[in-house]
């Protein structure tokens, strides 16, 4: 067991003949006691510092372990988020492609229907045009007939109408006579 300053102070030496000078030995012992007390205080301070440092080191080790675990958990979470995001992006892309295909198919279907309607309208337009043309031509043919000229040349006098009226009273006109009058 190490000596304490009190042990050094209480130590007594036996006296011998022509021994060491007592005052010098006592002074030296006092100096040793002072130096030893300083060393013991420094040792105690260092031990306390070491204890504090060890506790801090333990705390920091614990923090480091916790941080490492947190980093690993965060990395795993980031990987999960990344994987889930990629899956979700793929699903969104597939859905978008389906919607795009559906929209394109609907547009093509509508375009086909419109093209069919346009063709039908063209046919109807041709039929109408031909019928209208035939009607106009028939009316022109009717206008170009000689009947109009004969009608304009036909001249019946008032006296002839009166004579016919008198005869009508006397006898009824036959259909042929009426046709001839007109």
C-alpha positions as CSV (number, residue, x, y, z in Angstrom):
1,X,0.0,0.0,0.0
2,X,1.4,3.4,-0.9
3,X,2.6,5.8,1.8
4,X,0.4,8.8,2.7
5,X,1.8,12.2,3.6
6,X,0.8,11.5,7.2
7,X,2.9,8.2,7.2
8,X,5.9,10.2,6.0
9,X,5.3,12.9,8.6
10,X,5.0,10.4,11.5
11,X,8.0,8.3,10.4
12,X,10.7,8.3,13.0
13,X,14.1,7.1,12.4
14,X,16.4,5.5,15.0
15,X,19.4,7.5,15.9
16,X,22.8,6.3,15.3
17,X,26.2,7.5,16.1
18,X,27.2,10.2,13.8
19,X,23.9,9.9,11.9
20,X,22.4,12.4,9.5
21,X,21.8,16.0,10.6
22,X,18.3,16.0,12.0
23,X,17.3,19.5,10.8
24,X,18.3,18.7,7.2
25,X,16.4,15.4,7.3
26,X,13.3,17.1,8.8
27,X,13.4,19.8,6.1
28,X,13.8,17.2,3.4
29,X,10.9,15.2,4.8
30,X,8.7,18.4,4.9
31,X,9.6,19.0,1.3
32,X,8.8,15.4,0.4
33,X,5.5,15.7,2.2
34,X,4.6,18.8,0.2
35,X,5.6,17.3,-3.1
36,X,3.9,14.0,-2.3
37,X,0.6,15.9,-1.4
38,X,0.8,17.8,-4.7
39,X,1.4,14.5,-6.6
40,X,-1.5,12.8,-4.7
41,X,-3.8,15.8,-5.5
42,X,-2.8,15.8,-9.1
43,X,-3.3,12.0,-9.2
44,X,-6.8,12.5,-7.7
45,X,-7.6,15.2,-10.2
46,X,-6.3,13.1,-13.0
47,X,-8.3,10.1,-11.8
48,X,-11.5,12.3,-11.6
49,X,-10.7,13.7,-15.1
50,X,-10.2,10.1,-16.3
51,X,-13.4,9.1,-14.8
52,X,-15.2,12.1,-16.4
53,X,-13.5,11.4,-19.7
54,X,-14.4,7.7,-19.5
55,X,-18.0,8.6,-18.7
56,X,-18.0,11.1,-21.6
57,X,-16.3,8.5,-23.8
58,X,-19.0,6.0,-22.8
59,X,-21.7,8.6,-23.5
60,X,-20.1,9.4,-26.9
61,X,-19.8,5.7,-27.7
62,X,-23.5,5.3,-26.9
63,X,-24.3,8.3,-29.1
64,X,-22.1,6.9,-31.8
65,X,-23.9,3.6,-31.6
66,X,-27.2,5.3,-31.6
67,X,-26.2,7.5,-34.6
68,X,-24.9,4.5,-36.5
69,X,-28.2,2.7,-35.9
70,X,-30.1,5.8,-36.8
71,X,-28.1,6.2,-40.0
72,X,-28.7,2.5,-40.9
73,X,-32.4,2.9,-40.2
74,X,-32.5,6.1,-42.2
75,X,-30.6,4.4,-45.1
76,X,-33.0,1.5,-45.0
77,X,-35.9,3.9,-44.9
78,X,-34.5,5.8,-47.8
79,X,-34.0,2.6,-49.7
80,X,-37.6,1.6,-48.9
81,X,-38.9,5.1,-50.0
82,X,-36.8,4.8,-53.2
83,X,-38.1,1.4,-54.0
84,X,-41.7,2.4,-53.2
85,X,-41.2,5.6,-55.3
86,X,-39.9,3.5,-58.2
87,X,-42.8,1.1,-57.9
88,X,-45.3,3.9,-57.7
89,X,-43.6,5.7,-60.7
90,X,-43.9,2.5,-62.7
91,X,-47.6,2.1,-61.7
92,X,-48.2,5.7,-62.7
93,X,-46.5,5.2,-66.0
94,X,-48.5,2.1,-66.7
95,X,-51.7,3.9,-65.8
96,X,-50.7,6.9,-68.0
97,X,-49.9,4.6,-70.9
98,X,-53.3,2.8,-70.5
99,X,-55.1,6.2,-70.4
100,X,-53.1,7.4,-73.4
101,X,-54.0,4.2,-75.3
102,X,-57.6,4.6,-74.4
103,X,-57.7,8.3,-75.4
104,X,-55.9,7.5,-78.7
105,X,-58.4,4.6,-79.4
106,X,-61.3,6.8,-78.6
107,X,-60.0,9.6,-80.8
108,X,-59.4,7.1,-83.6
109,X,-62.9,5.7,-83.2
110,X,-64.4,9.2,-83.3
111,X,-62.3,10.1,-86.3
112,X,-63.6,7.0,-88.1
113,X,-67.2,7.8,-87.2
114,X,-66.7,11.4,-88.4
115,X,-65.1,10.1,-91.7
116,X,-68.1,7.8,-92.2
117,X,-70.5,10.7,-91.5
118,X,-68.5,12.9,-93.9
119,X,-68.7,10.2,-96.6
120,X,-72.5,9.8,-96.0
121,X,-73.0,13.6,-96.2
122,X,-71.0,13.7,-99.4
123,X,-73.3,10.9,-100.9
124,X,-76.4,12.7,-99.7
125,X,-75.0,16.0,-101.1
126,X,-74.4,14.3,-104.5
127,X,-77.9,12.8,-104.5
128,X,-79.5,16.2,-103.5
129,X,-77.4,18.0,-106.2
130,X,-78.5,15.4,-108.9
131,X,-82.1,15.6,-107.8
132,X,-82.0,19.4,-107.7
133,X,-80.3,19.5,-111.1
134,X,-82.9,17.2,-112.5
135,X,-85.7,19.4,-111.1
136,X,-84.1,22.6,-112.4
137,X,-83.6,20.9,-115.8
138,X,-87.2,19.7,-115.9
139,X,-88.4,23.2,-115.1
140,X,-86.1,24.6,-117.8
141,X,-87.4,22.0,-120.2
142,X,-91.0,23.0,-119.3
143,X,-90.1,26.7,-119.8
144,X,-88.4,25.9,-123.2
145,X,-91.5,24.0,-124.6
146,X,-93.5,25.5,-127.4
147,X,-96.6,25.5,-125.3
148,X,-95.7,28.9,-123.9
149,X,-95.4,30.3,-127.4
150,X,-98.7,28.9,-128.4
151,X,-100.3,30.3,-125.2
152,X,-99.0,33.7,-126.1
153,X,-100.3,33.5,-129.6
154,X,-103.7,32.3,-128.6
155,X,-106.1,35.2,-129.0
156,X,-109.7,34.9,-128.2
157,X,-111.9,37.8,-128.6
158,X,-114.7,39.0,-126.4
159,X,-117.2,38.4,-129.1
160,X,-116.3,34.8,-129.4
161,X,-116.7,34.3,-125.7
162,X,-120.1,35.9,-125.7
163,X,-121.2,33.8,-128.7
164,X,-120.1,30.7,-126.9
165,X,-121.9,31.8,-123.8
166,X,-125.1,32.3,-125.7
167,X,-124.7,28.9,-127.3
168,X,-124.0,27.5,-123.9
169,X,-127.3,28.7,-122.8
170,X,-128.8,27.1,-125.8
171,X,-126.8,24.0,-125.5
172,X,-124.1,22.8,-123.4
173,X,-120.6,22.8,-124.8
174,X,-118.9,19.6,-125.4
175,X,-115.6,18.9,-123.8
176,X,-113.9,19.1,-127.2
177,X,-115.2,22.5,-127.8
178,X,-114.0,23.7,-124.4
179,X,-110.5,22.3,-125.2
180,X,-110.5,24.0,-128.5
181,X,-111.5,27.3,-126.8
182,X,-108.6,27.2,-124.5
